[in-house]
C-alpha cells in the first residue's frame, strides 16, 4: 500500500527500519547486507532523509550510525502509517496468499474508515479452507499484535450481500486475484 505513495523501495525499507522502532540504529554496511541493495542507493536515501531532518546520525568508532529523529514533526504520522501498512501487509503475506481459491479480500471496519484499531476486519470472497484460515489468523495476530475478524463469502453470497451493495459500508479492496 505504501508503494503507491513512495516509489523508492530502498526508502520504504529505511522508513520501516527506523520509524517502526525508534530505538533502531544502523550503519550503511549493515543496511547493505540486510536489504541486499547497493550501498550507493542506500547512501543516497540515508543522506536525503538526514538532510530532511528525518534521521539523526552519530559516530560510533569509525561507523556513521543512523537513528530516526523522533522530534521531527512527521515522525508520529510516519510511524502510524507504517504500523498500519506492516499489519495489513503481513496479513496478506501470511494468510491470503496461502488459502487456495481466494477471489478478493476487503478491509472493512475502522481501518477502512482510516481509523486505527486493535481489530483488523476482513471479508474474504472465494472458496477458502476455514480451518487453515483459522490457524493462519492466529499466527498473524501474534505478529501484528492485533485481533483479526473475518467473514467468508463465496462469490454468489458476496454479490447478494448488503456489503457489496451498501454505499454506507466502508470497504477497501486490498487484494484481488485479477
Secondary structure, DSSP 8 states (H G I E B T S, - for coil): -GGGT---HHHHHHHHHHHSSTT-EEEHHHHHHHH---HHHHHHHHHHHHHTTSEEEEEETTEEEEEE-TTSTTHHHHHHHHHHHHHHHHHHHHTGGGSEEEEEEEEETTGGGT---SEEEEEEEEEE-HHHHHHHHHHHHHHHTSEEEEEEE-HHHHHHSHHHH-TTS-EEEEEE--
